[in-house]
Amino acid sequence: MNAMIKSLAVAATQTHYELRFTDLFNRGHGYAFPCDAQGHVDIDELTDRGRTNYLFARAVVGTELSAPIVSPVGRGSVSQFVVTFAPIGR
């Protein structure tokens, strides 16, 4: 395997994705959940709190949060996205 193909293969295996919901009113805040390249979140892999937050985020798209986007996140990188936890049943 030549070096370029090998480096691309390593980069592909190290790329993870997040499904990001951005807060419409507090810039830089929102929710981020691990997902695949198509934006599918494995809800069974989330913690109870993560699952609750994911369902909340989906429910308030357009009123409190933007439509989600899929963002690649390299292994070992630090996200500049601030995750906020909103109480359910406001």
Biopython code that builds the backbone (N, CA, C, O; Angstrom):
import numpy as np
from Bio.PDB.StructureBuilder import StructureBuilder

atoms = [
    (1, "MET", "N", (0.859, -1.174, 0.000)),
    (1, "MET", "CA", (0.000, 0.000, 0.000)),
    (1, "MET", "C", (0.902, 1.233, 0.000)),
    (1, "MET", "O", (1.807, 1.339, 0.827)),
    (2, "ASN", "N", (0.658, 2.169, -0.929)),
    (2, "ASN", "CA", (1.536, 3.335, -0.952)),
    (2, "ASN", "C", (1.210, 4.265, 0.211)),
    (2, "ASN", "O", (0.155, 4.137, 0.833)),
    (3, "ALA", "N", (2.100, 5.190, 0.502)),
    (3, "ALA", "CA", (2.002, 6.048, 1.691)),
    (3, "ALA", "C", (0.748, 6.925, 1.672)),
    (3, "ALA", "O", (0.121, 7.126, 2.713)),
    (4, "MET", "N", (0.379, 7.444, 0.508)),
    (4, "MET", "CA", (-0.792, 8.320, 0.436)),
    (4, "MET", "C", (-2.078, 7.557, 0.753)),
    (4, "MET", "O", (-2.914, 8.040, 1.516)),
    (5, "ILE", "N", (-2.235, 6.383, 0.178)),
    (5, "ILE", "CA", (-3.425, 5.574, 0.443)),
    (5, "ILE", "C", (-3.457, 5.166, 1.905)),
    (5, "ILE", "O", (-4.515, 5.179, 2.534)),
    (6, "LYS", "N", (-2.305, 4.804, 2.447)),
    (6, "LYS", "CA", (-2.234, 4.414, 3.848)),
    (6, "LYS", "C", (-2.632, 5.574, 4.764)),
    (6, "LYS", "O", (-3.372, 5.367, 5.726)),
    (7, "SER", "N", (-2.154, 6.788, 4.485)),
    (7, "SER", "CA", (-2.492, 7.927, 5.326)),
    (7, "SER", "C", (-3.972, 8.268, 5.216)),
    (7, "SER", "O", (-4.584, 8.662, 6.209)),
    (8, "LEU", "N", (-4.560, 8.126, 4.033)),
    (8, "LEU", "CA", (-6.000, 8.353, 3.879)),
    (8, "LEU", "C", (-6.801, 7.315, 4.641)),
    (8, "LEU", "O", (-7.828, 7.642, 5.237)),
    (9, "ALA", "N", (-6.350, 6.073, 4.632)),
    (9, "ALA", "CA", (-7.043, 5.018, 5.363)),
    (9, "ALA", "C", (-6.982, 5.276, 6.864)),
    (9, "ALA", "O", (-7.970, 5.063, 7.567)),
    (10, "VAL", "N", (-5.845, 5.730, 7.356)),
    (10, "VAL", "CA", (-5.712, 6.046, 8.787)),
    (10, "VAL", "C", (-6.609, 7.221, 9.136)),
    (10, "VAL", "O", (-7.287, 7.190, 10.164)),
    (11, "ALA", "N", (-6.630, 8.255, 8.308)),
    (11, "ALA", "CA", (-7.468, 9.425, 8.561)),
    (11, "ALA", "C", (-8.942, 9.042, 8.583)),
    (11, "ALA", "O", (-9.700, 9.543, 9.414)),
    (12, "ALA", "N", (-9.352, 8.160, 7.680)),
    (12, "ALA", "CA", (-10.752, 7.742, 7.626)),
    (12, "ALA", "C", (-11.161, 6.982, 8.875)),
    (12, "ALA", "O", (-12.286, 7.133, 9.351)),
    (13, "THR", "N", (-10.260, 6.165, 9.413)),
    (13, "THR", "CA", (-10.612, 5.399, 10.608)),
    (13, "THR", "C", (-10.605, 6.268, 11.853)),
    (13, "THR", "O", (-11.185, 5.886, 12.870)),
    (14, "GLN", "N", (-9.960, 7.433, 11.800)),
    (14, "GLN", "CA", (-9.886, 8.306, 12.960)),
    (14, "GLN", "C", (-10.947, 9.396, 12.941)),
    (14, "GLN", "O", (-11.018, 10.188, 13.880)),
    (15, "THR", "N", (-11.757, 9.462, 11.923)),
    (15, "THR", "CA", (-12.776, 10.493, 11.832)),
    (15, "THR", "C", (-14.067, 10.005, 12.476)),
    (15, "THR", "O", (-14.578, 8.930, 12.160)),
    (16, "HIS", "N", (-14.569, 10.813, 13.373)),
    (16, "HIS", "CA", (-15.850, 10.562, 14.004)),
    (16, "HIS", "C", (-16.754, 11.729, 13.647)),
    (16, "HIS", "O", (-16.290, 12.763, 13.166)),
    (17, "TYR", "N", (-18.026, 11.558, 13.884)),
    (17, "TYR", "CA", (-18.968, 12.606, 13.522)),
    (17, "TYR", "C", (-19.843, 12.966, 14.714)),
    (17, "TYR", "O", (-20.095, 12.146, 15.597)),
    (18, "GLU", "N", (-20.297, 14.209, 14.714)),
    (18, "GLU", "CA", (-21.238, 14.693, 15.712)),
    (18, "GLU", "C", (-22.444, 15.266, 14.995)),
    (18, "GLU", "O", (-22.316, 15.886, 13.939)),
    (19, "LEU", "N", (-23.603, 15.059, 15.568)),
    (19, "LEU", "CA", (-24.813, 15.717, 15.109)),
    (19, "LEU", "C", (-24.994, 16.909, 16.032)),
    (19, "LEU", "O", (-25.204, 16.740, 17.233)),
    (20, "ARG", "N", (-24.914, 18.122, 15.476)),
    (20, "ARG", "CA", (-24.931, 19.339, 16.284)),
    (20, "ARG", "C", (-26.224, 20.126, 16.092)),
    (20, "ARG", "O", (-26.656, 20.393, 14.970)),
    (21, "PHE", "N", (-26.817, 20.483, 17.209)),
    (21, "PHE", "CA", (-27.977, 21.358, 17.252)),
    (21, "PHE", "C", (-27.501, 22.658, 17.898)),
    (21, "PHE", "O", (-27.090, 22.643, 19.058)),
    (22, "THR", "N", (-27.544, 23.771, 17.185)),
    (22, "THR", "CA", (-27.056, 25.043, 17.698)),
    (22, "THR", "C", (-28.190, 25.834, 18.323)),
    (22, "THR", "O", (-29.283, 25.919, 17.764)),
    (23, "ASP", "N", (-27.921, 26.416, 19.495)),
    (23, "ASP", "CA", (-28.907, 27.256, 20.174)),
    (23, "ASP", "C", (-29.166, 28.496, 19.326)),
    (23, "ASP", "O", (-28.222, 29.155, 18.890)),
    (24, "LEU", "N", (-30.424, 28.817, 19.090)),
    (24, "LEU", "CA", (-30.770, 29.962, 18.253)),
    (24, "LEU", "C", (-30.545, 31.291, 18.961)),
    (24, "LEU", "O", (-30.445, 32.326, 18.302)),
    (25, "PHE", "N", (-30.462, 31.284, 20.283)),
    (25, "PHE", "CA", (-30.390, 32.522, 21.048)),
    (25, "PHE", "C", (-29.062, 32.732, 21.761)),
    (25, "PHE", "O", (-28.708, 33.872, 22.060)),
    (26, "ASN", "N", (-28.321, 31.675, 22.041)),
    (26, "ASN", "CA", (-27.023, 31.766, 22.715)),
    (26, "ASN", "C", (-25.951, 31.211, 21.794)),
    (26, "ASN", "O", (-25.707, 30.004, 21.754)),
    (27, "ARG", "N", (-25.324, 32.095, 21.065)),
    (27, "ARG", "CA", (-24.313, 31.707, 20.082)),
    (27, "ARG", "C", (-23.208, 30.863, 20.728)),
    (27, "ARG", "O", (-22.685, 31.215, 21.785)),
    (28, "GLY", "N", (-22.864, 29.754, 20.083)),
    (28, "GLY", "CA", (-21.820, 28.874, 20.584)),
    (28, "GLY", "C", (-22.326, 27.816, 21.551)),
    (28, "GLY", "O", (-21.544, 26.991, 22.025)),
    (29, "HIS", "N", (-23.609, 27.824, 21.849)),
    (29, "HIS", "CA", (-24.183, 26.828, 22.749)),
    (29, "HIS", "C", (-25.104, 25.912, 21.959)),
    (29, "HIS", "O", (-25.560, 26.265, 20.872)),
    (30, "GLY", "N", (-25.370, 24.751, 22.502)),
    (30, "GLY", "CA", (-26.260, 23.812, 21.855)),
    (30, "GLY", "C", (-26.004, 22.408, 22.341)),
    (30, "GLY", "O", (-25.536, 22.209, 23.461)),
    (31, "TYR", "N", (-26.305, 21.442, 21.517)),
    (31, "TYR", "CA", (-26.151, 20.030, 21.847)),
    (31, "TYR", "C", (-25.345, 19.359, 20.750)),
    (31, "TYR", "O", (-25.456, 19.729, 19.581)),
    (32, "ALA", "N", (-24.536, 18.375, 21.117)),
    (32, "ALA", "CA", (-23.777, 17.590, 20.150)),
    (32, "ALA", "C", (-23.849, 16.126, 20.569)),
    (32, "ALA", "O", (-23.662, 15.798, 21.740)),
    (33, "PHE", "N", (-24.121, 15.253, 19.609)),
    (33, "PHE", "CA", (-24.276, 13.824, 19.876)),
    (33, "PHE", "C", (-23.444, 13.040, 18.874)),
    (33, "PHE", "O", (-23.373, 13.419, 17.705)),
    (34, "PRO", "N", (-22.811, 11.953, 19.309)),
    (34, "PRO", "CA", (-22.051, 11.130, 18.368)),
    (34, "PRO", "C", (-22.991, 10.513, 17.333)),
    (34, "PRO", "O", (-24.096, 10.080, 17.660)),
    (35, "CYS", "N", (-22.535, 10.480, 16.085)),
    (35, "CYS", "CA", (-23.375, 9.923, 15.017)),
    (35, "CYS", "C", (-22.477, 9.336, 13.951)),
    (35, "CYS", "O", (-21.252, 9.404, 14.049)),
    (36, "ASP", "N", (-23.101, 8.751, 12.917)),
    (36, "ASP", "CA", (-22.336, 8.262, 11.771)),
    (36, "ASP", "C", (-22.276, 9.370, 10.720)),
    (36, "ASP", "O", (-22.794, 10.464, 10.943)),
    (37, "ALA", "N", (-21.662, 9.100, 9.602)),
    (37, "ALA", "CA", (-21.468, 10.105, 8.557)),
    (37, "ALA", "C", (-22.783, 10.620, 7.976)),
    (37, "ALA", "O", (-22.822, 11.714, 7.414)),
    (38, "GLN", "N", (-23.852, 9.847, 8.106)),
    (38, "GLN", "CA", (-25.156, 10.269, 7.594)),
    (38, "GLN", "C", (-25.986, 10.994, 8.658)),
    (38, "GLN", "O", (-27.095, 11.441, 8.367)),
    (39, "GLY", "N", (-25.468, 11.116, 9.882)),
    (39, "GLY", "CA", (-26.190, 11.819, 10.942)),
    (39, "GLY", "C", (-27.078, 10.940, 11.794)),
    (39, "GLY", "O", (-27.883, 11.449, 12.573)),
    (40, "HIS", "N", (-26.950, 9.632, 11.663)),
    (40, "HIS", "CA", (-27.764, 8.719, 12.465)),
    (40, "HIS", "C", (-27.144, 8.547, 13.852)),
    (40, "HIS", "O", (-25.986, 8.149, 13.979)),
    (41, "VAL", "N", (-27.915, 8.847, 14.874)),
    (41, "VAL", "CA", (-27.470, 8.704, 16.263)),
    (41, "VAL", "C", (-27.949, 7.351, 16.777)),
    (41, "VAL", "O", (-29.123, 7.013, 16.627)),
    (42, "ASP", "N", (-27.054, 6.576, 17.379)),
    (42, "ASP", "CA", (-27.431, 5.300, 17.988)),
    (42, "ASP", "C", (-27.951, 5.607, 19.382)),
    (42, "ASP", "O", (-27.180, 5.675, 20.339)),
    (43, "ILE", "N", (-29.245, 5.788, 19.494)),
    (43, "ILE", "CA", (-29.873, 6.203, 20.743)),
    (43, "ILE", "C", (-29.636, 5.196, 21.866)),
    (43, "ILE", "O", (-29.625, 5.568, 23.040)),
    (44, "ASP", "N", (-29.446, 3.922, 21.515)),
    (44, "ASP", "CA", (-29.189, 2.898, 22.530)),
    (44, "ASP", "C", (-27.815, 3.045, 23.160)),
    (44, "ASP", "O", (-27.586, 2.536, 24.257)),
    (45, "GLU", "N", (-26.890, 3.731, 22.488)),
    (45, "GLU", "CA", (-25.535, 3.932, 23.013)),
    (45, "GLU", "C", (-25.432, 5.172, 23.893)),
    (45, "GLU", "O", (-24.409, 5.371, 24.549)),
    (46, "LEU", "N", (-26.464, 6.010, 23.924)),
    (46, "LEU", "CA", (-26.439, 7.214, 24.742)),
    (46, "LEU", "C", (-26.754, 6.881, 26.196)),
    (46, "LEU", "O", (-27.422, 5.889, 26.488)),
    (47, "THR", "N", (-26.263, 7.722, 27.103)),
    (47, "THR", "CA", (-26.647, 7.587, 28.511)),
    (47, "THR", "C", (-28.098, 8.007, 28.642)),
    (47, "THR", "O", (-28.677, 8.540, 27.695)),
    (48, "ASP", "N", (-28.695, 7.772, 29.807)),
    (48, "ASP", "CA", (-30.083, 8.203, 30.017)),
    (48, "ASP", "C", (-30.219, 9.713, 29.819)),
    (48, "ASP", "O", (-31.156, 10.183, 29.172)),
    (49, "ARG", "N", (-29.271, 10.468, 30.384)),
    (49, "ARG", "CA", (-29.312, 11.919, 30.235)),
    (49, "ARG", "C", (-29.094, 12.312, 28.775)),
    (49, "ARG", "O", (-29.771, 13.207, 28.268)),
    (50, "GLY", "N", (-28.162, 11.656, 28.102)),
    (50, "GLY", "CA", (-27.914, 11.937, 26.698)),
    (50, "GLY", "C", (-29.133, 11.654, 25.835)),
    (50, "GLY", "O", (-29.457, 12.428, 24.934)),
    (51, "ARG", "N", (-29.805, 10.551, 26.111)),
    (51, "ARG", "CA", (-31.023, 10.191, 25.372)),
    (51, "ARG", "C", (-32.110, 11.244, 25.586)),
    (51, "ARG", "O", (-32.776, 11.659, 24.638)),
    (52, "THR", "N", (-32.285, 11.670, 26.834)),
    (52, "THR", "CA", (-33.280, 12.699, 27.152)),
    (52, "THR", "C", (-32.946, 13.995, 26.426)),
    (52, "THR", "O", (-33.832, 14.631, 25.856)),
    (53, "ASN", "N", (-31.671, 14.393, 26.442)),
    (53, "ASN", "CA", (-31.253, 15.617, 25.768)),
    (53, "ASN", "C", (-31.413, 15.511, 24.256)),
    (53, "ASN", "O", (-31.786, 16.486, 23.604)),
    (54, "TYR", "N", (-31.135, 14.343, 23.696)),
    (54, "TYR", "CA", (-31.287, 14.142, 22.262)),
    (54, "TYR", "C", (-32.760, 14.285, 21.851)),
    (54, "TYR", "O", (-33.074, 14.957, 20.869)),
    (55, "LEU", "N", (-33.638, 13.658, 22.597)),
    (55, "LEU", "CA", (-35.069, 13.750, 22.279)),
    (55, "LEU", "C", (-35.571, 15.185, 22.456)),
    (55, "LEU", "O", (-36.398, 15.661, 21.678)),
    (56, "PHE", "N", (-35.064, 15.873, 23.491)),
    (56, "PHE", "CA", (-35.432, 17.272, 23.700)),
    (56, "PHE", "C", (-34.957, 18.122, 22.525)),
    (56, "PHE", "O", (-35.721, 18.924, 21.986)),
    (57, "ALA", "N", (-33.691, 17.946, 22.125)),
    (57, "ALA", "CA", (-33.129, 18.736, 21.033)),
    (57, "ALA", "C", (-33.937, 18.553, 19.754)),
    (57, "ALA", "O", (-34.221, 19.523, 19.052)),
    (58, "ARG", "N", (-34.301, 17.327, 19.456)),
    (58, "ARG", "CA", (-35.107, 17.075, 18.255)),
    (58, "ARG", "C", (-36.470, 17.749, 18.346)),
    (58, "ARG", "O", (-37.005, 18.215, 17.340)),
    (59, "ALA", "N", (-37.031, 17.801, 19.552)),
    (59, "ALA", "CA", (-38.376, 18.353, 19.735)),
    (59, "ALA", "C", (-38.422, 19.878, 19.584)),
    (59, "ALA", "O", (-39.464, 20.428, 19.228)),
    (60, "VAL", "N", (-37.315, 20.562, 19.848)),
    (60, "VAL", "CA", (-37.340, 22.027, 19.837)),
    (60, "VAL", "C", (-36.605, 22.640, 18.638)),
    (60, "VAL", "O", (-36.278, 23.826, 18.645)),
    (61, "VAL", "N", (-36.351, 21.828, 17.616)),
    (61, "VAL", "CA", (-35.746, 22.365, 16.397)),
    (61, "VAL", "C", (-36.691, 23.405, 15.808)),
    (61, "VAL", "O", (-37.883, 23.156, 15.628)),
    (62, "GLY", "N", (-36.139, 24.563, 15.518)),
    (62, "GLY", "CA", (-36.925, 25.633, 14.921)),
    (62, "GLY", "C", (-37.453, 26.640, 15.932)),
    (62, "GLY", "O", (-37.738, 27.783, 15.574)),
    (63, "THR", "N", (-37.587, 26.233, 17.187)),
    (63, "THR", "CA", (-38.046, 27.173, 18.207)),
    (63, "THR", "C", (-36.919, 27.600, 19.135)),
    (63, "THR", "O", (-36.829, 28.771, 19.505)),
    (64, "GLU", "N", (-36.061, 26.662, 19.513)),
    (64, "GLU", "CA", (-34.928, 26.972, 20.386)),
    (64, "GLU", "C", (-33.586, 26.580, 19.763)),
    (64, "GLU", "O", (-32.553, 27.177, 20.064)),
    (65, "LEU", "N", (-33.616, 25.577, 18.896)),
    (65, "LEU", "CA", (-32.386, 25.073, 18.292)),
    (65, "LEU", "C", (-32.502, 25.055, 16.779)),
    (65, "LEU", "O", (-33.593, 24.930, 16.223)),
    (66, "SER", "N", (-31.347, 25.182, 16.117)),
    (66, "SER", "CA", (-31.308, 25.094, 14.660)),
    (66, "SER", "C", (-31.485, 23.645, 14.224)),
    (66, "SER", "O", (-31.370, 22.717, 15.024)),
    (67, "ALA", "N", (-31.765, 23.475, 12.945)),
    (67, "ALA", "CA", (-31.765, 22.123, 12.381)),
    (67, "ALA", "C", (-30.361, 21.562, 12.553)),
    (67, "ALA", "O", (-29.386, 22.305, 12.429)),
    (68, "PRO", "N", (-30.235, 20.275, 12.835)),
    (68, "PRO", "CA", (-28.911, 19.715, 13.103)),
    (68, "PRO", "C", (-28.043, 19.624, 11.854)),
    (68, "PRO", "O", (-28.535, 19.510, 10.732)),
    (69, "ILE", "N", (-26.732, 19.677, 12.091)),
    (69, "ILE", "CA", (-25.756, 19.463, 11.027)),
    (69, "ILE", "C", (-24.806, 18.367, 11.476)),
    (69, "ILE", "O", (-24.580, 18.176, 12.671)),
    (70, "VAL", "N", (-24.256, 17.657, 10.515)),
    (70, "VAL", "CA", (-23.263, 16.615, 10.806)),
    (70, "VAL", "C", (-21.886, 17.245, 10.649)),
    (70, "VAL", "O", (-21.571, 17.826, 9.610)),
    (71, "SER", "N", (-21.067, 17.125, 11.695)),
    (71, "SER", "CA", (-19.718, 17.690, 11.676)),
    (71, "SER", "C", (-18.697, 16.592, 11.929)),
    (71, "SER", "O", (-18.843, 15.821, 12.877)),
    (72, "PRO", "N", (-17.652, 16.511, 11.086)),
    (72, "PRO", "CA", (-16.582, 15.543, 11.363)),
    (72, "PRO", "C", (-15.754, 16.021, 12.549)),
    (72, "PRO", "O", (-15.479, 17.213, 12.692)),
    (73, "VAL", "N", (-15.367, 15.086, 13.386)),
    (73, "VAL", "CA", (-14.526, 15.386, 14.546)),
    (73, "VAL", "C", (-13.405, 14.364, 14.544)),
    (73, "VAL", "O", (-13.650, 13.167, 14.699)),
    (74, "GLY", "N", (-12.182, 14.825, 14.371)),
    (74, "GLY", "CA", (-11.037, 13.922, 14.373)),
    (74, "GLY", "C", (-10.762, 13.409, 15.771)),
    (74, "GLY", "O", (-10.961, 14.132, 16.747)),
    (75, "ARG", "N", (-10.310, 12.181, 15.880)),
    (75, "ARG", "CA", (-9.987, 11.577, 17.170)),
    (75, "ARG", "C", (-8.912, 12.415, 17.847)),
    (75, "ARG", "O", (-7.887, 12.727, 17.241)),
    (76, "GLY", "N", (-9.145, 12.776, 19.100)),
    (76, "GLY", "CA", (-8.180, 13.544, 19.859)),
    (76, "GLY", "C", (-8.359, 15.042, 19.734)),
    (76, "GLY", "O", (-7.686, 15.800, 20.432)),
    (77, "SER", "N", (-9.257, 15.491, 18.856)),
    (77, "SER", "CA", (-9.461, 16.929, 18.733)),
    (77, "SER", "C", (-10.464, 17.398, 19.773)),
    (77, "SER", "O", (-11.254, 16.612, 20.296)),
    (78, "VAL", "N", (-10.419, 18.674, 20.060)),
    (78, "VAL", "CA", (-11.316, 19.255, 21.053)),
    (78, "VAL", "C", (-12.354, 20.075, 20.320)),
    (78, "VAL", "O", (-12.017, 20.926, 19.496)),
    (79, "SER", "N", (-13.611, 19.822, 20.616)),
    (79, "SER", "CA", (-14.692, 20.564, 19.989)),
    (79, "SER", "C", (-14.766, 21.966, 20.594)),
    (79, "SER", "O", (-14.588, 22.134, 21.800)),
    (80, "GLN", "N", (-15.024, 22.953, 19.772)),
    (80, "GLN", "CA", (-15.194, 24.325, 20.246)),
    (80, "GLN", "C", (-16.659, 24.610, 20.537)),
    (80, "GLN", "O", (-17.047, 25.767, 20.696)),
    (81, "PHE", "N", (-17.456, 23.588, 20.606)),
    (81, "PHE", "CA", (-18.889, 23.701, 20.781)),
    (81, "PHE", "C", (-19.225, 23.510, 22.251)),
    (81, "PHE", "O", (-18.815, 22.518, 22.852)),
    (82, "VAL", "N", (-19.962, 24.440, 22.836)),
    (82, "VAL", "CA", (-20.336, 24.350, 24.245)),
    (82, "VAL", "C", (-21.677, 23.628, 24.339)),
    (82, "VAL", "O", (-22.670, 24.078, 23.767)),
    (83, "VAL", "N", (-21.703, 22.523, 25.051)),
    (83, "VAL", "CA", (-22.928, 21.752, 25.188)),
    (83, "VAL", "C", (-23.653, 22.211, 26.445)),
    (83, "VAL", "O", (-23.079, 22.229, 27.534)),
    (84, "THR", "N", (-24.914, 22.579, 26.284)),
    (84, "THR", "CA", (-25.718, 22.989, 27.426)),
    (84, "THR", "C", (-26.772, 21.927, 27.689)),
    (84, "THR", "O", (-27.225, 21.248, 26.768)),
    (85, "PHE", "N", (-27.151, 21.790, 28.925)),
    (85, "PHE", "CA", (-28.162, 20.831, 29.300)),
    (85, "PHE", "C", (-29.393, 21.570, 29.797)),
    (85, "PHE", "O", (-29.386, 22.168, 30.873)),
    (86, "ALA", "N", (-30.434, 21.520, 29.009)),
    (86, "ALA", "CA", (-31.663, 22.221, 29.348)),
    (86, "ALA", "C", (-32.605, 21.286, 30.113)),
    (86, "ALA", "O", (-32.720, 20.109, 29.772)),
    (87, "PRO", "N", (-33.275, 21.801, 31.138)),
    (87, "PRO", "CA", (-34.234, 20.953, 31.853)),
    (87, "PRO", "C", (-35.434, 20.641, 30.960)),
    (87, "PRO", "O", (-35.837, 21.454, 30.127)),
    (88, "ILE", "N", (-35.979, 19.478, 31.147)),
    (88, "ILE", "CA", (-37.150, 19.060, 30.379)),
    (88, "ILE", "C", (-38.408, 19.601, 31.067)),
    (88, "ILE", "O", (-38.468, 19.665, 32.295)),
    (89, "GLY", "N", (-39.392, 19.981, 30.285)),
    (89, "GLY", "CA", (-40.673, 20.436, 30.828)),
    (89, "GLY", "C", (-40.634, 21.858, 31.341)),
    (89, "GLY", "O", (-41.150, 22.145, 32.421)),
    (90, "ARG", "N", (-40.032, 22.745, 30.583)),
    (90, "ARG", "CA", (-39.959, 24.150, 30.992)),
    (90, "ARG", "C", (-41.325, 24.775, 31.000)),
    (90, "ARG", "O", (-41.461, 25.956, 31.319)),
]
sb = StructureBuilder()
sb.init_structure("model")
sb.init_model(0)
sb.init_chain("A")
sb.init_seg("    ")
for serial, (resi, resn, name, xyz) in enumerate(atoms, 1):
    if name == "N":
        sb.init_residue(resn, " ", resi, " ")
    sb.init_atom(name, np.array(xyz, "f"), 0.0, 1.0, " ", f" {name:<3s}", serial, name[0])
structure = sb.get_structure()
